Amino acid sequence: MKKITVIGSLNMDLVICTPRMPVMGETIIGSGFMTVPGGKGANQAVAAARLGGNVSMIGCVGGDIFGNRLIDNLKNNNVDTANVAVIKECATGIAVILVEDGDNCIVIDQGANYRLVPETLEQLEEFIKESFMVVIQLEIPIPTVYKAIEIAKRHGVKVLLNPAPACHLDDSMLSQVDIFVPNESECEIITGISVKSVEEGKQAVKYLMDKGIPQVVVTLGSRGVLYNSGKDIVHKPALNVKAVDTTAAGDSFAGALAVAFSEGKGIDDAISFANLVGALTVQKKGAQSSLPAREEVEIFRCKLEHL
């Protein structure tokens, strides 16, 4: 089975549901507090592993109880953690998540994630070059992201980049990415093009294709997905489900794409598969607690086919 190596963040998510988002200086009563393993890197690793992928994780946690729990959780989900370092003098990354009516806002303290430096990846080059694909996000230092792409391209390893949280990225780096998977807000930040409509989104996809990215996939939440199938830009509507919590929806989608490509699926089938996974994810609360297993996806597919 082709290896997927996820290079990225591991956080403990502190989640609370709120009837509305508080304004500055206000205290309101929430409910349903949970501590849930998260971090975009770990979420994508667990998502891919639950879907049947052969997944390894490269990242850092702190020398605290949260770090131990995150490593144990990866192991329990069949993710190889041999290259997850414990930085004893650091705290593990934390994400504070407020959930309102299925949507969320998030504040992150990167903690040990910022100890994943380019030199670490240089030491792991032999490991990385054995991968079919590396999956990367932006919750680790940007120089480390660039180093991961550099190493992958040197050895013909495919690169899937989920540019979250969004920031400016050099054109020279973008052109080295094989599969670029932003959501609508990230796409707008990176391209400078509004993605308020499908037609505007198509312009943004073309802009990114012109940067030299072979495969662009822009997730639009309840409006579905935009992607290029060859030179054509396609809009695939979202599945009609009731969203309970959108946390990790994008991560599940990215993990599903990685698995689909590792299994040899083409872009159209990969998008259909990832759409199913994303739709299942938003129907549950939490980050990794909401990520579906492959069997759940197949059952969901069969139900939809018989409607």
N, C-alpha and C positions, 0 to 999 in steps of 0.2 A: 504494500500500500504506500502511495506517495506521501512523503513527509511534509507537513505544514509546520513551519516555525513561526510562532507569534513573538514579536519583539515589542514589549510595551509595559503598560502600567498594571499594578495590582493595588487596589484600594479596598478598605472596608467602608461600605456604604451605610450611613446612618439615615434612615428613611422615616419620615413622618407625614401623615396625610393631613391636609389643611382644608377648611371650607373655602378659603380664599387666601391669596398671597398677602402677607402683612405689609403695611407701609412703614417707612422709616420711623423708628422709635415706638412702634406698636407691638404689643404682645397679644397673641390670640391663642385659643385652645385648639390643639390638634389631637390626633388619635392614631392608633395603629402603629406605634413605633416599632421598627425592626432594625437589627444589624444584619446586613446581607453582604456576602463577598461580592466585590465588584472591581472597578477599574476597567477601562476600555480594553486593555490588552488581555487581562484575565477573562473578561466577559467573552471576547471573541475566541479565545482558546477553548473555553468550556463549551461555547456554542458549537464550535467545529467538532470537538470530541464527542459531544452527545449525539451529533448527527452522523457519527461513524468515521470521522477523520482521524488520521494518525498525527497527533499534535504534540509539539514540544513548546515550552515557554521559556523565554529569556527575559529576566526582569529582576527587580530588587524589592525586598520587604525590610521592615525594621525589626529590631530585636525585641519585640513585644508580643503580647498575646494575640493581637490582630495578625501579625506576620505569620505566626505559627498556624493560626486558623486558616489563613489564605492558602498556605502551602498544602495543608492537609486537604482542603477542599479541592484543589487542583488534582491532587493524587487520587481522591475519591471519584473524580470525573475522568480518570484515565489520561490525564495530561502529564507528560514527562516533565518533572521539576528539577532535573539534575543541574540546570543552569539558572535557577532562581536563587540569587544570592541573599543572605541575611546580613544586613548592615547593622551591627549591634548598637552603635551609637546613635542611630536614627530612629525616628518614629515611622511606622507604616503609613502610607498614603491614606487619606481620609476624604470621603465625599459626603457632604451633608445635602440631602435631597428632600425638597418639599414637593409633595404630590397634590395637585388640585384637579379633581374631576378628570383623572386620567392623563393629565399633562404634568410636566414637572419643571422645576428650576434647580440648579445644582451649584454648590460652592465646593471647590476642591483645595485641599492642602496636599501638595505633591509628595512631601515626606521623602522616603527612601527612593521613590521613583527617579528623583533627580540625581541619584548616585549611579544610574546606569549610563556610563560615559563611553565615548568612542573607543577608548583603549580596551574596555571589556569586550567589545565586539571583535576587535582585532585578535584578541586571545582566543575567540570562539570561531574564527574564520573557517577552520576545518569542519566544524560542526555545521555551520550555516550552509556551506557549499554542498552538503549532502541533501539539502531540502529541495522539494519541487517548487515551493512558494514560501516567501516570507510575508507576513501580514503585520503592518505597522500602523500606529496612530501617532498623535502628537502630544500625549501626556508624559512624554519623556523629553530630555533635552534635544533641541533641533539638530545640533551637531551629531548626536547619536543616530537620529533618523537618517541624516545624510550618509553617515558611515555605513549604516545597514544597507541602504540602497547601493552604495558603491561596492560593497562586498558581494551583494547578491548579483549585481550586473556583471561583475568580474567573472563569476562562475556560471552564468546563464540561468540563474534562479529567478523565477518570476516574482514581481513585487506587486502586492496589493496594498495601497495606501488609503486609509480612512483619515482624512485631514481634520481631526477633531481633538482638542478645540482648534478652530481655524486660525491661521495666521498667514502672513505673506510667505510665499514659497518661491524660490528662484526658478526661472524658466528652465535652466539647465538641469535642475533636479526633477522638475515635473516631466521632462522629456524622457527620463529614465524609468518612470513608473509604468507598469504594464496595465494595471487596473486601478482606476481612481474612483473612490466611492464617497463623495461628500453628500450631506443632506442639503436642503434648499438654502438654509441660512449660511452654511459653510461655503457653498458654491457661490453665493452672492458676495461674501467677504473676499474670496480668492479671485473671482473674475471681475468684480465691480459691476456685474450685470444683475439687475433685479430678476428674481425668480418667482414673481407673484402670480404668473400664469404659465400654462404649459408652453405657449409659444415663446415667452421670454426664456423659459428653461431650455428650450431647444437651441436658442442663440448661445446660451452659456455652455451647453454641451459642445456645440461647434467650436466655440472659443477654445475650450480645453483640448479638443481634438487637434486644432491648429497649433497647439503648443507641442504636439508630437506624442500625446498620450494615445495608445492604441485603443484602449477600452475605457469609456467613461460611463459611470452609472450614478445618476443623481436621484436620491430618494426624496420624495415629496410628501411624506406622511400619508394623510388620508386621501391625497390626490394621486397616489401611486408612485411610479418610477419612470424616469426618462433614461434612455441608454442608446448607444449607437450599435446597430447590428450591421457590421460592415460600415458602409458610408451613410446608410440610412439612420435617421434618429427616430426612435420608437417611443411612444407613450403607452405604458401598461398600467391600467387602473388598479387601485388597491382593492383587496378583498373586503367585502362589507361585513365588518365585525365590530362589536362594541369594545372600545378601548378602555381598560381599567387603569393601566399604568404604562406609559410609553418608555419608561426606563429600560435601556438595553435593547430596544427595538432595532436601532441602527447596528448595534454590535452583533445581534443575532443574524441580521441580514448579511453583514460582511462575512461572518463565520460560515454562513450557508453558501455564499458565493465561493469561498475558498474550497470548501468540500466539493461543491459541484464541479469546479474546474479540475480539482485533483482526481476526480472520477472520470474526466474526459468529456464532460457535458459541454455543449456549445452555449453561447451567450443567451439565447432565447430560453432554453431549458433551465439554465442556471438562474435566470431571473424568475421564472415561474416557481422554481424550488425555493428561492430566497423569499419570495412573496408569501408563500405558505408559512415559512418559518417565522417571518416578521408578524404575520397575522395572529399566529398562536401566541407569540411572546407578549403582545400588548393586552392579551386577555387575562394575564396574571399579574400580581404585584411583585415588585422587587426586580433586581437585576438578574443575577444568575439563577435565582429561584424561579424565574419565569421562562428560562430557556428550555425549549422542548427537546425530547429525545426523538431519534429517527422514526421509531414506531408510531409516536404521536403524529408526526408529520404525514406518514403514509395513511393512517386512519383518517386524518383530516382531509387528505386528498380524495380518498374514496368517498367520504360523505359529500364533498362538493360535487363530485362527478355524478352522484345519484340524486342530486337536487333537481 
